[in-house]
Amino acid sequence: MTVSMTVALAGNDEWFVQKWVEAEGHCNIAPGLIGEAFDELREWVAEDTRPEPGLLH
């Protein structure tokens, strides 16, 4: 079972957005992409603007 399925079954899918990056391992994610992800998270909390799921570029 995927994480998104587990979240949906728990009734919390409105709070789940899956984003991903193209990188070789989690330690090789570019700092700018990390910042972009956190900016989207902060905007979601502050302005109720849910990020679109998908690839971060």
C-alpha positions in Angstrom: 0.0 0.0 0.0 1.3 3.4 -0.9 1.6 6.4 1.5 -1.1 8.3 -0.4 -3.5 5.3 -0.1 -2.8 5.0 3.6 -3.4 8.7 4.1 -6.7 8.6 2.1 -7.9 5.5 4.0 -7.3 7.5 7.2 -9.4 10.3 5.8 -6.6 12.8 5.8 -5.9 13.1 2.0 -6.7 16.8 2.1 -3.4 17.3 4.1 -1.2 15.2 1.8 0.7 16.5 -1.2 3.5 14.4 -2.8 6.4 16.2 -4.4 9.6 14.7 -5.8 12.9 15.7 -7.3 15.3 14.2 -9.8 18.4 13.4 -7.7 20.7 10.5 -6.9 19.8 9.9 -3.2 18.2 12.1 -0.6 21.5 13.7 0.3 21.9 15.1 -3.2 18.8 17.3 -3.4 19.8 20.8 -4.5 19.4 23.4 -1.7 17.2 25.5 -4.0 14.7 22.7 -4.4 14.6 22.2 -0.6 13.9 25.9 -0.2 11.2 25.8 -2.9 9.4 22.9 -1.1 9.5 24.7 2.2 8.2 27.9 0.6 5.3 25.9 -0.8 4.6 24.4 2.6 4.7 27.8 4.3 2.4 29.3 1.7 0.0 26.4 2.2 -0.1 27.1 5.9 -0.2 30.9 5.8 -2.5 31.4 2.8 -4.3 28.0 2.4 -2.8 27.6 -1.0 -2.4 23.9 -1.5 0.7 23.0 -3.6 0.2 21.0 -6.8 1.7 17.5 -6.5 4.5 16.7 -8.8 8.1 17.3 -9.7 10.0 20.2 -8.2 12.3 21.9 -10.7 
